[in-house]
Amino acid sequence: MKISVMCYAILTTLLLVVLTIMVAMEMPFNWVFYLTCIGQIFVVVMVYKVLKDNYTSDKTFDDFYEDHPIGK
């Protein structure tokens, strides 16, 4: 089963938001430390998956933004 790249991004974002909430609630240091280490690993894996994803698009810089095309 292949997990999509967006799932990696969402999972990493949620993990780091939970980490921020844990710090604000003054949770024990060891929990925060281990979750920080795990979060860093998740960020590296997410970046690797995003860069290695086989995504192609027919858009060019001439298209600019789809919702605000230039000169059309």
Phi, psi and omega in degrees: 000126180265127178271133182290159181296324180296328176296319177298317181295317180294316180298316179295318179297314179297319179298317181285332174290319176298320177299317179297319178295320179297320178294318180295330180271005179055051176290165180302144186301320184296324177295314181296317181298311181294321178292328175295316178297316178296320179297322178294322177295318179298321179296317179297315179296318180298314180298317178300313181296321180295317182289329181268359181294139181271071182249129177232155180218151177266004180281149176233176178293339177292336180284341182053233177262143181294327183275351180214071182293151180270129174072020179238000000 
